[in-house]
């Protein structure tokens, strides 16, 4: 299963020639990123905020649902720490295929309950925000990854260089909570292959534009 980071919280997930895109961003609201234009067989949206719901940036193939190799489930969680009063809710998407499980955590802003932790526990990869004032801060993100015990933690939705809104935290804010430097893998590409041999790691993918 191939996971490709397209910038901000947007990922392209491909398995057996079938591509799912999650959370396409509107470049007008995500500082530094160029206009998004990608092709996909299926589109998933975690919530209706401009950095996550730019449907116009995704060209869908029109392939039938029967072609999809993924079993896809969604869990609704709060986008903030006050029961969704400030920012509403968002969806965590879980994609499973051939014994692999990956999860896109959306803009989660609250701690997970026991049932949610059980559903996500031991995922082969989770794509998770690195911390912001609109969701979980970096320290709480780190605590959540410690609870979920995934193989690969893939940070997203953070500020680096001229990319990303100022309200987002920098990637270092999250990385610094991990005590084992050998866990941090900086990739020179925007993609990672997830399989049964994936090593435990924090996979910092490189935005390629």
N, C-alpha and C positions, 0 to 999 in steps of 0.2 A: 504494500500500500504506500503510495507516494503522497506526501504532504508538502505543499508549496505555499510559502508565505507571499502574498501579493501586496502586503503593506497594511498598516493599521491593524484591524481585526479580521482582515479578509484572507481566507485560505482556499486553495484549490486542492481537493482530495481525489486521487485517481486510483482506481482498482479495476483490473481486467478491462482496461480501455474505456471505462465509464468515469465521468468527471462530475463531481459535486463542488459547487462554489458556495461558500458561506460568508455572509456579511460583507457584501460589496460596499465600498465607501464612496461618498460624494466628495470629490476633491475640493469643492468650495468650502467645505467645513472641516477638512483634515489638512492642516497647514503643511505645505511642502510637497505633498503627493500630487502627481500628475493625474489627469483624467483617466479613469479606469475603463478598459474595454477588453473583456475576456469572453471566451466561449465556454459553455458548460452543457451538460445533459440535464442537470437538476440544480435548482437554486434554493438555499435555505437562508432565512432571515431570523436573527435572534430577537430583534425588537425594532420598533419603528422610530429610530433616531437616525439623523442624516449620515452619521459615520458608519452605518450598518445596513441601510436599506435601499441602496442605489440600484434598483432593478434595471434601470436604463443602461447601466454599464455592463450587463451580462446578456450575451446572445445565446439563447437556448436552442438546442439542436432539434427538439421536437421528438426525441426518442421516447418510446412508450415506457411506462413505469415497470413493465415486466422485464426490461433490460437491466434494471438497477440491481447490482450485486450486493448492495448494502441493505441491512436491516436498520432502519432509522427510527430512533425514539427521541422524545423531547421531554424535558422537565422544566416546569415554570418556577422561576425563583425571583426574588426581589432585586431590583436594580439599586437599592439603597438599604441602609441599615434601620429604616423606620417603616418597615412593612409596605414599601412601595409608594408611600405618600408623596415623596418628592419626585421620583423619576419613574415610577411604574414598575413593571416587571420585564423580565427577558427570559429567553429560552436557552437552556443548555441542550445542545444536540449531541446525541450518542450514535455513532455509526459503527456497525459491526459487520464483519465479513470474514469467512474462512478462519474463524477462531481468533481474529484480531478485533480489538475494541479501541476506538479513539473518541475523544470528546472535545467539543468546542464549547468553552464555558461562557460564551457571550460576555455581557457586561455585568457579571454577578457582583452584587453589592452587599451580600449578607453571608453569614456563616451557613454551612450546610447542616441539615438535620441528619439523624442517624440513618434513616432510610435512604436519603440521597447519597450519603457517603457509601453505603453498602452497594448501591447501584453503580457507582463510579469507581469503586475500589479496585486497584490493580489494573487499571486501564493501560494499554500499551503506549498510549500517548494522550496528553491533554494539552490543548491550546488555551492559554490562560493570560488574562491581563496582568501586566507587570505592576499595576498600582496606579490609582488616580483619585482625585477628590470626588469623582462621579461614581465610583464603585469602591471595591475593597482597596485599602491602602496596601502597600507592598508587604508589610509585616504580616497582615492577615492572609494575603495570597500565599506567602511562604508557609504559614501554619496550615492552610488548606491543602497544599501539596503534600505536606507531611502526613496529613490524615488520609489522603487518597492513595498514597504510595504507588504512583504510576511509574512506568519504566522511563518514559521520556516526558520532560516538562518543556513545553515550547512557549516562551514568552511572546506576547503580542501586545498591541494597543499601548505603546510607550513612546516617549519622546527621545529622539536622537538626532544630532545635527540640526538641520532645519526642518525635520519631519515631525509631524504630530503636534496637536494643540498643546498650549502651555500648561493646561490643567493636568496633563498626564505626567507621571513620574518617569525618571530616566531608568534605563535598564539596570544600571548599577545598584539602584535602590533595592531591587529584588535580589540580584545576584549576590550581594554582600551578606545576605542572611544565610547562605549555604556555607557550611563550615568546611566542606571538602572541596578544595580548588579543582581537584581532578574530575569532579562531577561536571564542571562547566566546559562545554564543548562549543567553541566558536567556529561556525561553518563559513566557508568562503563561497557558499551558494545559498539560494533561497529555498532549497528543498532537502527533505530527509526521507529515506526509505524506512518504513516501519515493518518489521517482520518478527518472527518468533525469537530471533537472535539479537534483537535490539538491546543494547546495554543501558543500564540505568544512567541517566544523564539529564542535565539542563541543556537543551539544544538551542543555542542562540543563532537563528538563521540570519543570513545577510540579505537585506533588501536589494533587489537588482533593478527595480524600476520597470 
